[in-house]
Amino acid sequence: MLDLDGVVWVGGTAIPGAAEAVAQLRRVGADLVFVTNMSALTVAQQEAKLAACGIDAAGSVVTSATAAGRLVAPGEQVLVVGGPGIVEAVESAGAEVCSSGPADAVIVGIDPEFDYDTLGRAMRAVRGGARLIGTNHDPSYPTERGLAPGGGSLLAAVATAAEAEPVMAGKPNRPIVDCVRDRVGRRGIVVGDRPDSDGRFALALGYEFALVMSGVTGASDLPVSPAPQHCASDLAVLVRQMGLESTG
């Protein structure tokens, strides 16, 4: 299980050696699934972004938006605070996207256009009876300019204004675990840059956790909980540390 932000790329920039590391993992027979809490992009857009980095990931990407789509039912009205990834998931579930309440559910992910009006519409829909669903709890994510506010920070604003407790979809929560469990084996490794999401995701799957420090977490943050079984500066170094680079 490979995270994307902070493992394969930072913002729009591929992390050096990541594509080669993925190729090496495949040469030694690893079954790879790319699992991201980033909900803004559709699955096809994520696959295209990976292809631009030199990684063929067709049919192997799971997003927190995909998981959030499992929490709505056909015919429901859903207010989306987020990007086309959430819209895709809602429509794939047979639900309908609405622009304001009344709504059956409000799904909150990362939204660069989030403003006071958006907060008000989401708050009123939840106070009017809509379920509050968060794609993920991540307060930040890495970009070329440094950390940027993540979907979890926007969700916190909506939850506070609505005085409601959200149901969580993305890593490390049950909906995204259910999304991937039917396509993976009983043993594996989750590679990520966030112990609170990737590390706990590994625990939920019964997998080992490999922490890379090319994203949010740095060496100065150690030790972390849950403790990783493997730790490296980036994915390429992790593959070398695990002795996989000499077998292909």
N, C-alpha and C positions, 0 to 999 in steps of 0.2 A: 504494500500500500504506500504510494508516494503522494505526499502533499505537493502542492504546486507553488503557491506564494512562499518564497523563502527557501524553497528546495530546488525547484527547476528554474524559477525566474524571480527577479525582484522588479515589480512594476512591469515595464515592457522590455526589460533587459534580461536575456538568458544568463544564468549563472555559469561561468566558465567550467567546462568539463561535465556539465549535467547530461547533455545529450549523449556523450561518449559513455558515461556511466550507465545510462539506461540501456544503451546498445550492448554493453558488456553483461549486464544483468540478464538480458534476453539470451545472449550467447550461452550462458550457463544454465538456461532453462527456467528462469524465474517467470512466474505468471504475474504480470504487473497490472495493477488497477490504480488509476490516478484519482484521488479523492480530495476534493477541495471544499472549504467552507465559503469560498467566494461564490456568491449567488448572482452577480450582475450579468454574467455572460450565459448564453445558451450552451448546451452541450456541444453543438456543432462549432460554436465560436471558440470554446475552450480547445476542442480538437484542432481547429485551424491554427490557434496560437501555438499549440504544441508542435504542429507540423512546421510552422515557421522557425521553430527552434531546432528542427531536425529530428523530431520524435513523432513516429506514427502511433497515434493513440485512438484510432477509430474503434468505437465500441467499448472503450476502456475507461471512460471518464464518468465519475459520479460527483454531483455537486450537492451542496446543502439545499439548493432550490429543488432539485429532484426529490430530496427527502421531504421537504415541506409540502410538495404536491401530494404526498401520501396522506396528509392530514386534512385534506378537503375532499368533499364528496361531489359526485356529479350533480349539476344543477344548482350548486350553492353560489352565492354572490360573494366575491372575494375582493377586498380592497388591497391593492398591492402598493407597498412602499419599497421600491426597489427597481431593478432593471429587467431586461427582456428574459433573463434566465428564470425569474419567478413567474413571469407571464406565461412562458412556455410550459412550465410545470403545472400551473393552475389549469390551463386549457387542455393539457394532456390528460388531466384527471377528470375532465368533463365539466369542470366548474366554469363560471363566468367572471371576468374581471369587471369591477365597477369602479367608478371614480369617487364615490362618496357613499355614506350610509343611506338607508339601512343595509347592513352586510351581515353575512353569516360568519365571516372570518376576516381578520386583518393579518397579512403576512408582511413582516418587516425584514429587509436585508439592507445591503449597502446601497445608498442612493445619493449620488453627487448633487442632485437637485433638491435634497431635503431642506425644507425651510419651515417657518412658523406656521404657514397655512397647511402644509402637509402634516405637521404634528397635530394641528387642531382637527383635521379631518379624521386622522387615525384615532385620536383620543375619543372623539365623539362617537365613532363607530363602535369602539370597544365598550364605552360607557352605555351605548345603546343595545348591547347584548352580543356583539361579535366576539368570537374567540380570538385571542391574540397569539399569533404563531411567530416565533423568531427563527430565521434561517440559521443563525449562530450567535454565540455570546462573545465572539472575539472583539475586544475593545479597539484593536488596532491591527494594521497589516503593513508589511514593509514595501516601500517604494524607493525609487532612485533619490528622492528628496528627503528620505527618512521615513519615520512612521507616519501613517495617515489614519484618521478615525475609521474604525471598522464597523461592520453592521451591528455589532453588539452595543456600540455607543448610541446609535440611533434607536435601537430597540429599548435601551434603558430610558431614553427620553419619553418614548411612547408609553412604556409601562408605568413610569412615574406619573405622567400626566393622567393616564387612565386609571391609576391605582389598581393595576391588574398584574397577575403573575402569568408570564408567557409560557406556552408549550414550546420546547426547543426541538429543532429538526436536525441540525448539522452535528458534526463531530463535537463531543463524543457521545451523542445521545442515541436513543434506541431507534428512531426512524432511519437514520443513515446507516446504523449497524445492520438493520434489516435489509436495506438496499443492497448491501455488499455481501452479506453472509451466504446468499445462495450462489455466488459466483467464485468463492474462494475456498481454499482448503482449511483444515483445522490447525495448521501451523503456519506461521508467517511472521513478517516484520512490518511494522508501521514506521515509515521514515517521515519526520516532520520537524518543524522548528518551534512548536509550542507544546510544552508539557501539559498545559491545562486542556487542550483540545486533542492534539495528536497522541500524547502520552496516555490520556484517559481513554481515547478511542482504542488504542492497543490493548489496554486492560479489558475493555468491554468485549473485544474479539478473542481474548486469550492469546494475543500475539506478543512478541517482543517489541520493545520501543527503541528506535534509533534516533537520537537527537542530533540534528545538524545545526551549526551556529552561523548559517548564512542568511538568516532571516531575523526574527524578533528576538530570539534568545542568544545571548553572548556568553563568553567564558566567565565574565564577571558575575553572571546570574547563577552560576553553579554554587552549591548543589541545588537541584530542582526536585519537585515531586509531581508525579511519580518519577523515580530514578530510572534513567535509561539503561538498557543493557549494552548499548553501543553509543558512542559519542564521537563526533568528528566535526571538522570545520565546515565541510560541505559534502555533497553526495559523492563526488569523485573520490575524495579522500576516504570516505566511509567504505566504498567498494574496494579500495586498495587495502584498507585495514582488515577487511574481512577475508582477504586472500583470494578475491574473485578475479583480479585483473590478470593473473597468470594462467588461467584455465581456458581462455578463449583462443 
